[in-house]
Amino acid sequence: MSKYAIIETGGKQYRVEEGQPVITERLPDSQAGSKVAFDRVLVIGAEGKTKIGQPYVKGAKVSGTVAAEFKGEKIKVFKYKRKTRQARRRGHRQIYTKTLIQEIRG
């Protein structure tokens, strides 16, 4: 079992491992090939050792490289009010960032 961490970004929590990609919601100011660092680390674990933060682990950092940005599937939003002939149809496509985790420090 390799070293893993649980990070928080975009209001969500993700379990990441070194050398593995993680797909998160769009990261601000990120382009393909740029470096990115996550400093909100909740848990770091390795073989037999676990560090749990309160709420974050002090001095811990997860770094990686942005691999790509892409759009997710289209979500159809339909609002309807009966008896008044009101209907509204919209769509939404969330932009995601794929990041390759390189190092877990802490």
C-alpha positions as a LaTeX table, in Angstrom:
\begin{tabular}{lrrr}
\hline
Residue & $x$ (\AA) & $y$ (\AA) & $z$ (\AA) \\
\hline
Met1 & 0.00 & 0.00 & 0.00 \\
Ser2 & 1.45 & 3.35 & $-1.02$ \\
Lys3 & 1.24 & 6.68 & 0.73 \\
Tyr4 & $-2.17$ & 8.34 & 0.53 \\
Ala5 & $-3.81$ & 11.56 & 1.66 \\
Ile6 & $-7.28$ & 13.02 & 1.95 \\
Ile7 & $-7.41$ & 16.58 & 0.63 \\
Glu8 & $-10.10$ & 19.23 & 0.52 \\
Thr9 & $-10.64$ & 21.39 & $-2.54$ \\
Gly10 & $-13.73$ & 23.06 & $-3.91$ \\
Gly11 & $-15.70$ & 22.17 & $-0.78$ \\
Lys12 & $-15.25$ & 18.44 & $-1.43$ \\
Gln13 & $-12.87$ & 15.81 & $-0.08$ \\
Tyr14 & $-10.77$ & 13.50 & $-2.26$ \\
Arg15 & $-8.56$ & 10.49 & $-1.45$ \\
Val16 & $-5.35$ & 10.74 & $-3.46$ \\
Glu17 & $-2.27$ & 8.54 & $-3.88$ \\
Glu18 & 1.17 & 9.29 & $-5.31$ \\
Gly19 & 1.35 & 8.61 & $-9.04$ \\
Gln20 & $-2.44$ & 8.44 & $-9.44$ \\
Pro21 & $-4.68$ & 10.99 & $-11.21$ \\
Val22 & $-7.51$ & 12.76 & $-9.42$ \\
Ile23 & $-10.46$ & 14.51 & $-11.07$ \\
Thr24 & $-11.69$ & 17.62 & $-9.22$ \\
Glu25 & $-13.86$ & 20.55 & $-10.08$ \\
Arg26 & $-12.10$ & 23.27 & $-12.04$ \\
Leu27 & $-9.05$ & 24.68 & $-10.29$ \\
Pro28 & $-8.57$ & 28.45 & $-10.71$ \\
Asp29 & $-5.65$ & 29.65 & $-12.86$ \\
Ser30 & $-4.65$ & 26.16 & $-13.95$ \\
Gln31 & $-3.55$ & 25.16 & $-17.43$ \\
Ala32 & $-2.28$ & 21.86 & $-18.78$ \\
Gly33 & 1.26 & 21.27 & $-17.57$ \\
Ser34 & 1.17 & 23.77 & $-14.69$ \\
Lys35 & 2.08 & 22.82 & $-11.12$ \\
Val36 & $-0.57$ & 22.84 & $-8.42$ \\
Ala37 & $-0.33$ & 22.39 & $-4.64$ \\
Phe38 & $-3.05$ & 21.42 & $-2.17$ \\
Asp39 & $-2.36$ & 22.61 & 1.40 \\
Arg40 & $-5.70$ & 21.61 & 2.94 \\
Val41 & $-4.68$ & 18.07 & 3.89 \\
Leu42 & $-7.02$ & 16.32 & 6.33 \\
Val43 & $-5.32$ & 12.91 & 6.68 \\
Ile44 & $-1.99$ & 11.42 & 5.63 \\
Gly45 & $-1.54$ & 7.67 & 5.77 \\
Ala46 & 1.21 & 5.20 & 4.97 \\
Glu47 & 1.99 & 1.65 & 5.99 \\
Gly48 & 1.07 & 1.49 & 9.68 \\
Lys49 & 1.19 & 5.27 & 10.22 \\
Thr50 & $-1.63$ & 7.76 & 10.04 \\
Lys51 & $-1.66$ & 11.50 & 10.75 \\
Ile52 & $-5.05$ & 13.09 & 11.35 \\
Gly53 & $-5.40$ & 16.87 & 11.28 \\
Gln54 & $-7.54$ & 19.10 & 13.46 \\
Pro55 & $-8.88$ & 20.11 & 10.92 \\
Tyr56 & $-5.72$ & 20.12 & 8.74 \\
Val57 & $-2.34$ & 18.40 & 9.16 \\
Lys58 & 0.28 & 21.06 & 9.96 \\
Gly59 & 3.01 & 21.44 & 7.35 \\
Ala60 & 1.46 & 18.89 & 5.00 \\
Lys61 & 1.28 & 19.52 & 1.27 \\
Val62 & 0.21 & 17.53 & $-1.77$ \\
Ser63 & 1.67 & 18.61 & $-5.10$ \\
Gly64 & 0.91 & 17.59 & $-8.65$ \\
Thr65 & 0.73 & 18.59 & $-12.28$ \\
Val66 & $-2.41$ & 19.51 & $-14.19$ \\
Ala67 & $-2.91$ & 16.96 & $-16.97$ \\
Ala68 & $-6.05$ & 18.37 & $-18.64$ \\
Glu69 & $-9.28$ & 20.33 & $-18.28$ \\
Phe70 & $-12.48$ & 18.90 & $-19.70$ \\
Lys71 & $-16.25$ & 19.27 & $-19.55$ \\
Gly72 & $-18.49$ & 16.72 & $-17.91$ \\
Glu73 & $-21.79$ & 15.41 & $-19.17$ \\
Lys74 & $-24.60$ & 17.84 & $-19.82$ \\
Ile75 & $-27.19$ & 18.11 & $-17.06$ \\
Lys76 & $-30.69$ & 19.11 & $-18.13$ \\
Val77 & $-32.52$ & 21.41 & $-15.73$ \\
Phe78 & $-36.28$ & 21.75 & $-16.22$ \\
Lys79 & $-38.45$ & 23.99 & $-14.06$ \\
Tyr80 & $-42.20$ & 23.75 & $-14.35$ \\
Lys81 & $-45.12$ & 25.44 & $-12.64$ \\
Arg82 & $-48.44$ & 23.79 & $-13.16$ \\
Lys83 & $-51.60$ & 25.63 & $-14.17$ \\
Thr84 & $-49.67$ & 28.77 & $-15.18$ \\
Arg85 & $-48.03$ & 27.56 & $-18.40$ \\
Gln86 & $-44.60$ & 28.36 & $-17.04$ \\
Ala87 & $-41.77$ & 26.11 & $-18.11$ \\
Arg88 & $-38.04$ & 26.76 & $-18.33$ \\
Arg89 & $-35.41$ & 24.47 & $-19.77$ \\
Arg90 & $-31.68$ & 24.98 & $-19.25$ \\
Gly91 & $-28.52$ & 22.92 & $-19.44$ \\
His92 & $-25.24$ & 22.89 & $-17.54$ \\
Arg93 & $-21.81$ & 21.34 & $-18.17$ \\
Gln94 & $-19.35$ & 21.40 & $-15.27$ \\
Ile95 & $-15.67$ & 21.92 & $-16.07$ \\
Tyr96 & $-13.31$ & 19.44 & $-14.38$ \\
Thr97 & $-9.53$ & 19.37 & $-13.89$ \\
Lys98 & $-7.51$ & 16.15 & $-14.07$ \\
Thr99 & $-4.39$ & 16.35 & $-11.89$ \\
Leu100 & $-1.57$ & 13.81 & $-11.63$ \\
Ile101 & $-0.42$ & 13.61 & $-7.99$ \\
Gln102 & 3.38 & 13.58 & $-7.72$ \\
Glu103 & 4.29 & 14.07 & $-4.05$ \\
Ile104 & 2.65 & 13.82 & $-0.65$ \\
Arg105 & 4.66 & 15.62 & 2.02 \\
Gly106 & 3.91 & 15.80 & 5.69 \\
\hline
\end{tabular}
